[in-house]
Amino acid sequence: MAIKMGYYHLDGAEVYNNEAELGVAIKESSVAREKLFVTTKVIANIADIPNAINESLKKLQLDYVDLYLIHSPFFASSDAELQTKWEQMEQVKKDGKAKSIGVSNFLQSHLEAVLRTAKVPPSINQTEFHPYLQHGDLLPYMHSKGIAMQAYGPLTAITKGKPGPCDDILASLAKKYFVSEGEICLRWCLDQGVIAITTSDKEERLSDYLRATTFSMTPKEVEDLSQAGQAKHFRGFWKNKFSENDKS
């Protein structure tokens, strides 16, 4: 359904168990491969990245992915271990099995470790990002290093974070721009140079989300929503890896 509606970025992962399903959907869509942007991630088989990418490509029925990510840094017990795995990711790119390589759920300390020895820097860091989890200075740090941020869970302020200090601002902005609060959440990301990804199995909602690309918020509106979000901390994922008040 998503491909049919013009969503050509397909996000998969070993642990999602959706690679085979994505492979079938890609094959049945008849959309030219070069129009699709296919992402998958490694973590379950992080011990053997060369075999992991081969298995993923087999399930996806593809010769390459557009983006291959290390799904999280929490497997590593040292900077050296992160650096070794990143070197293996660089080989995946060199072998033509991934056009770009990146990471997911990395904090600044993890990125710093990788960058110390990287020949090819991560192109992107896919992480939870929304008004109630802004990760301190992570976004400006990534911008300074030329690493893109891709936000998952961008709708958390309305799907899991209510009631909260952003409620009134989201409602007011949705009314002003004649869109949903979800589209405001997506636009808040986009207006900060953050790539927003979300999921839905409802055709109407997928159609609505495309509207987020048709307008822009003012810098003050973006800042007001950011400031309001600072008054509450909410993490929707990886809670077992962080203390309750850790905003990193």
Salt bridges, closest charged atoms under 4 A:
ASP11 OD2 - LYS41 NZ 2.87
ASP66 OD2 - ARG33 NH2 2.94
ASP79 OD2 - ARG116 NH2 2.67
GLU128 OE2 - HIS130 NE2 2.86
GLU181 OE1 - LYS162 NZ 2.92
GLU183 OE1 - ARG211 NE 2.97
ASP191 OD1 - ARG187 NH2 2.88
ASP201 OD1 - LYS202 NZ 3.73
ASP208 OD1 - ARG211 NH1 3.31
GLU221 OE2 - LYS176 NZ 2.54
ASP224 OD2 - LYS220 NZ 2.83
